[in-house]
């Protein structure tokens, strides 16, 4: 069952040169209880999609979609106030630079306290009748910190964000994100600029949240190798266009889009087949800027298979949940036969 279902999402941003379509008919389906990786180079539009889901866009954005459902809720029909009520309760966000989103003038205790779910009057009344002491705010906050692997809770709670390391600040943000037990957590490159040990701790923490609490996680990253083993499903996005989507096994074992094949080749495998001082694989060229986007398939100028027909957008092909948007995909014999029959 899909917890989040997005079809043909487009985002136009008004600039001095006119409107620019930064996201072009992107589709994303996230299965309830899964970890879904959204992978693409920096500037590909991952964060823009996350902000569109949360409704954190400016007045100069024009967001359209054929479908954008969170469960049974149509996000496109919600007002700004209704969308704000969902944030934190149904959807939580973990940003990539935690210190930039934590208030530098408040201690950690005060900031976590602000996001805690408020106790209803009815619940408080019943607890007094039964003479059951309500759990203290201090204890609830400590339990949240222990869940995310912070042991020295007293020191952390009495500190300001600038007094803590980047890794601890990120764990604090994760604690704030899970305070209301949201259905979906969007993690926007949560391990940027972190050392390897801290990065592994953050990924392990997200994996435990998914396994122990069935929390659905949308994991945004520009590093295919770091999240591929963690993800149940993977969607690749290039310059605002989703190019391939499927399960982990489908993407790794049978990639069909040239961009996916290029991303897989960038994964470092330290085995005997790699010669000493050999050159690392990179896709030629750079991702285009927003005001110089090519028409049709935006990978065209960098694609090794590009031909004249690539100036038009390819129609998505679906092979048992493995969705590919390419004029010249890598197909096996059965897939070739199915494609021929459709034509």
C-alpha positions as CSV (number, residue, x, y, z in Angstrom):
1,X,0.0,0.0,0.0
2,X,1.3,3.4,-0.9
3,X,1.7,5.9,1.9
4,X,2.7,8.8,-0.4
5,X,1.6,8.7,-4.1
6,X,2.8,11.6,-6.4
7,X,2.0,11.6,-10.1
8,X,3.4,14.1,-12.6
9,X,4.6,16.8,-10.1
10,X,5.7,20.0,-11.8
11,X,7.3,23.1,-10.1
12,X,7.6,26.3,-12.0
13,X,9.6,29.2,-10.4
14,X,9.2,32.8,-11.5
15,X,12.5,34.5,-12.2
16,X,13.6,37.7,-13.9
17,X,13.9,35.8,-17.2
18,X,10.4,34.3,-16.8
19,X,9.1,31.0,-15.4
20,X,11.5,28.1,-15.2
21,X,10.2,24.5,-14.8
22,X,12.7,23.1,-12.3
23,X,10.7,19.9,-11.7
24,X,9.2,18.3,-14.8
25,X,6.5,15.7,-14.3
26,X,8.2,13.8,-11.5
27,X,6.5,10.8,-10.0
28,X,7.1,9.1,-6.7
29,X,5.4,6.3,-4.9
30,X,6.4,5.4,-1.4
31,X,5.3,2.1,0.1
32,X,4.1,2.3,3.7
33,X,6.7,1.0,6.2
34,X,9.6,1.1,3.7
35,X,12.8,3.1,3.2
36,X,12.7,4.9,-0.2
37,X,15.9,6.4,-1.5
38,X,15.6,9.5,-3.8
39,X,19.0,9.8,-5.5
40,X,20.4,12.5,-7.8
41,X,23.3,14.9,-8.2
42,X,23.3,18.2,-6.3
43,X,20.9,20.5,-8.0
44,X,18.7,17.7,-9.4
45,X,15.6,18.9,-7.4
46,X,15.4,16.5,-4.5
47,X,14.9,19.2,-1.9
48,X,12.4,21.0,-4.1
49,X,10.2,17.9,-4.1
50,X,10.5,17.6,-0.3
51,X,9.4,21.2,0.1
52,X,6.5,20.7,-2.2
53,X,5.3,17.7,-0.2
54,X,5.5,19.8,3.0
55,X,4.1,22.9,1.4
56,X,7.2,24.9,2.2
57,X,7.2,26.8,-1.1
58,X,7.2,30.5,-1.7
59,X,4.6,32.6,-3.5
60,X,6.7,32.6,-6.7
61,X,6.4,28.8,-7.0
62,X,3.6,27.2,-9.0
63,X,3.1,23.6,-7.9
64,X,0.9,21.3,-10.0
65,X,0.4,17.5,-9.8
66,X,-2.1,15.0,-11.3
67,X,-2.1,13.3,-7.9
68,X,-0.4,14.0,-4.5
69,X,-1.9,11.8,-1.8
70,X,-0.7,11.1,1.7
71,X,-2.7,8.0,2.5
72,X,-6.3,9.1,1.8
73,X,-5.5,12.8,2.1
74,X,-5.2,14.9,-1.0
75,X,-2.4,17.3,-0.2
76,X,-3.2,19.6,-3.3
77,X,-6.6,20.5,-1.8
78,X,-5.4,21.4,1.7
79,X,-5.1,25.0,2.8
80,X,-1.9,26.4,4.2
81,X,-3.3,26.0,7.8
82,X,-4.4,22.4,7.2
83,X,-1.0,21.5,5.6
84,X,0.7,23.1,8.7
85,X,-1.3,20.8,11.0
86,X,0.0,17.7,9.1
87,X,3.6,18.8,9.4
88,X,5.2,17.3,12.5
89,X,2.3,14.9,13.1
90,X,2.0,13.0,9.9
91,X,5.2,14.2,8.1
92,X,8.5,15.2,9.7
93,X,11.6,16.7,8.1
94,X,15.2,16.2,8.9
95,X,17.4,18.8,7.3
96,X,20.9,18.4,6.0
97,X,22.5,21.3,8.0
98,X,21.0,20.8,11.6
99,X,22.7,23.9,13.1
100,X,21.0,26.1,10.5
101,X,17.6,24.9,11.6
102,X,18.1,24.8,15.4
103,X,17.6,28.1,17.2
104,X,21.0,29.4,18.3
105,X,19.5,31.5,21.2
106,X,17.7,28.6,22.9
107,X,19.0,25.5,24.7
108,X,18.2,22.1,23.4
109,X,15.7,21.3,26.2
110,X,13.5,24.3,25.2
111,X,13.6,23.4,21.5
112,X,12.6,19.8,22.0
113,X,9.9,20.8,24.5
114,X,8.3,23.0,21.9
115,X,7.7,20.1,19.5
116,X,6.3,17.6,22.1
117,X,2.7,16.7,21.6
118,X,0.5,18.5,24.1
119,X,-1.5,16.5,26.6
120,X,-5.2,16.7,26.1
121,X,-7.5,17.9,28.9
122,X,-9.4,14.6,28.8
123,X,-6.2,12.6,29.2
124,X,-5.0,14.8,32.1
125,X,-8.5,14.5,33.8
126,X,-8.5,10.7,33.6
127,X,-4.9,10.5,34.9
128,X,-5.9,12.5,38.0
129,X,-9.0,10.3,38.6
130,X,-6.9,7.1,38.4
131,X,-4.2,8.8,40.4
132,X,-1.6,7.9,37.8
133,X,1.2,10.5,37.8
134,X,1.7,12.1,34.4
135,X,5.1,11.4,32.8
136,X,7.2,14.5,33.3
137,X,8.3,16.5,30.3
138,X,11.9,16.1,31.4
139,X,11.6,12.3,31.3
140,X,9.9,12.2,27.9
141,X,12.6,14.3,26.4
142,X,15.3,12.1,27.9
143,X,13.6,9.0,26.5
144,X,13.6,10.7,23.0
145,X,17.4,11.4,23.3
146,X,18.1,7.8,24.4
147,X,16.1,6.5,21.4
148,X,18.5,8.4,19.0
149,X,21.6,7.2,20.9
150,X,22.4,10.2,23.0
151,X,23.6,9.0,26.5
152,X,24.8,12.2,28.1
153,X,21.4,13.7,28.0
154,X,21.9,16.2,30.9
155,X,24.8,17.9,29.1
156,X,23.1,18.0,25.7
157,X,19.8,19.4,27.1
158,X,21.7,22.2,28.9
159,X,23.7,23.1,25.8
160,X,23.2,25.6,22.9
161,X,23.5,24.2,19.3
162,X,26.9,25.8,18.7
163,X,28.3,23.9,21.7
164,X,27.5,20.5,20.2
165,X,29.0,18.6,17.3
166,X,27.3,18.3,13.9
167,X,26.4,14.6,14.6
168,X,24.8,15.4,18.0
169,X,22.8,18.2,16.5
170,X,21.5,15.9,13.8
171,X,20.5,13.3,16.4
172,X,18.6,16.1,18.3
173,X,16.8,16.9,15.0
174,X,15.9,13.3,14.6
175,X,14.6,13.2,18.2
176,X,12.4,16.2,17.4
177,X,11.2,14.6,14.2
178,X,10.0,11.4,15.9
179,X,8.5,13.2,19.0
180,X,5.0,13.0,17.4
181,X,5.4,9.5,15.9
182,X,4.9,10.7,12.3
183,X,3.9,8.3,9.5
184,X,6.6,9.7,7.2
185,X,10.1,11.1,7.8
186,X,11.8,13.0,5.0
187,X,15.6,13.0,5.6
188,X,17.3,15.5,3.3
189,X,20.9,14.4,3.0
190,X,21.1,13.9,6.8
191,X,24.9,13.0,6.8
192,X,26.3,15.9,4.7
193,X,29.9,16.9,5.8
194,X,30.0,14.3,8.6
195,X,32.8,11.9,9.3
196,X,32.4,8.2,8.4
197,X,31.7,7.0,11.9
198,X,28.9,9.6,12.6
199,X,27.5,9.0,9.1
200,X,27.2,5.3,9.9
201,X,25.5,6.0,13.2
202,X,22.9,8.3,11.6
203,X,22.1,5.7,8.9
204,X,21.9,2.9,11.6
205,X,19.5,5.0,13.6
206,X,17.2,5.7,10.7
207,X,17.2,1.9,9.9
208,X,16.3,1.1,13.5
209,X,13.4,3.6,13.4
210,X,12.1,1.9,10.3
211,X,12.5,-1.7,11.6
212,X,11.3,-1.2,15.2
213,X,8.5,1.4,14.6
214,X,7.6,0.8,10.9
215,X,8.3,4.4,10.2
216,X,8.3,5.2,6.5
217,X,11.5,7.1,5.5
218,X,12.1,9.1,2.3
219,X,15.9,9.4,2.2
220,X,17.3,12.1,-0.1
221,X,21.0,11.7,-1.1
222,X,23.5,12.5,-3.9
223,X,25.6,9.5,-2.9
224,X,24.1,6.4,-4.5
225,X,26.5,4.0,-2.7
226,X,25.8,5.3,0.8
227,X,22.0,4.7,0.7
228,X,21.5,1.9,-1.8
229,X,22.0,-0.9,0.7
230,X,19.7,0.8,3.2
231,X,16.8,1.4,0.8
232,X,14.0,-1.0,-0.1
233,X,13.1,1.1,-3.1
234,X,15.1,3.6,-5.1
235,X,14.1,6.5,-7.4
236,X,16.7,8.3,-9.5
237,X,16.2,11.9,-10.5
238,X,18.1,14.0,-12.9
239,X,17.7,17.8,-13.4
240,X,14.1,17.7,-12.2
241,X,13.0,14.6,-14.1
242,X,12.6,11.1,-12.5
243,X,14.4,8.7,-14.8
244,X,14.1,5.3,-13.1
245,X,12.3,3.8,-10.1
246,X,12.0,0.3,-8.7
247,X,13.0,-2.0,-5.8
248,X,16.6,-2.3,-4.7
249,X,17.1,-5.6,-6.5
250,X,15.6,-4.2,-9.7
251,X,17.8,-1.1,-9.8
252,X,21.0,-2.9,-8.8
253,X,20.7,-6.1,-10.8
254,X,19.0,-4.7,-14.0
255,X,19.5,-1.0,-14.4
256,X,17.8,0.2,-17.6
257,X,18.5,4.0,-17.8
258,X,22.0,5.2,-18.8
259,X,22.0,7.6,-15.8
260,X,21.3,4.7,-13.4
261,X,24.1,2.7,-15.0
262,X,26.5,5.7,-14.5
263,X,25.5,6.1,-10.8
264,X,26.1,2.4,-10.1
265,X,29.5,2.6,-11.7
266,X,30.5,5.4,-9.3
267,X,30.1,3.0,-6.3
268,X,33.6,2.1,-5.1
269,X,34.4,-1.6,-4.9
270,X,37.8,-2.3,-3.4
271,X,38.6,-5.6,-5.0
272,X,41.6,-7.0,-7.0
273,X,40.1,-6.1,-10.3
274,X,40.8,-2.4,-9.7
275,X,44.3,-1.5,-10.8
276,X,46.5,0.8,-8.8
277,X,45.8,4.5,-9.3
278,X,43.1,3.8,-11.8
279,X,40.8,6.6,-12.8
280,X,37.4,6.8,-11.1
281,X,34.3,6.7,-13.3
282,X,32.4,9.9,-13.9
283,X,29.6,10.8,-16.3
284,X,31.0,13.4,-18.8
285,X,29.7,17.0,-18.4
286,X,27.8,18.7,-15.6
287,X,24.2,19.0,-14.6
288,X,22.7,22.0,-16.4
289,X,21.7,25.2,-14.6
290,X,18.0,26.1,-14.1
291,X,18.0,28.8,-16.8
292,X,19.8,26.5,-19.4
293,X,17.7,23.3,-19.3
294,X,17.7,21.2,-22.5
295,X,14.3,20.3,-24.0
296,X,13.0,16.8,-23.9
297,X,15.2,14.3,-21.9
298,X,17.4,16.6,-19.9
299,X,20.2,14.0,-19.8
300,X,20.6,14.3,-23.6
301,X,23.7,16.4,-23.7
302,X,25.6,13.9,-21.4
303,X,23.9,10.7,-22.5
304,X,26.0,8.1,-24.4
305,X,22.9,6.9,-26.2
306,X,21.3,10.2,-27.2
307,X,19.7,10.5,-30.6
308,X,17.4,13.0,-32.3
309,X,14.3,11.5,-30.7
310,X,15.6,12.5,-27.2
311,X,14.5,16.1,-27.8
312,X,11.0,14.9,-26.8
313,X,10.1,13.6,-23.4
314,X,10.0,9.7,-23.3
315,X,6.8,8.0,-22.1
316,X,7.4,6.0,-18.9
317,X,7.5,2.2,-19.3
318,X,6.4,0.0,-16.4
319,X,7.9,-3.5,-16.0
320,X,6.3,-5.0,-12.9
321,X,6.9,-1.9,-10.8
322,X,10.2,-1.1,-12.5
323,X,9.5,2.2,-14.1
324,X,11.9,3.7,-16.7
325,X,11.7,6.9,-18.7
326,X,14.1,6.6,-21.6
327,X,13.9,6.3,-25.5
328,X,16.7,3.8,-25.6
329,X,16.6,1.7,-22.3
330,X,18.6,-1.4,-21.7
331,X,16.0,-4.2,-22.0
332,X,16.2,-8.0,-22.0
333,X,14.3,-10.2,-24.5
334,X,11.1,-10.4,-22.6
335,X,11.0,-6.6,-22.0
336,X,11.7,-6.0,-25.7
337,X,8.8,-8.2,-26.6
338,X,6.4,-6.4,-24.2
339,X,7.5,-3.0,-25.5
340,X,7.0,-4.1,-29.1
341,X,3.5,-5.3,-28.3
342,X,2.6,-1.9,-26.7
343,X,3.7,-0.1,-29.8
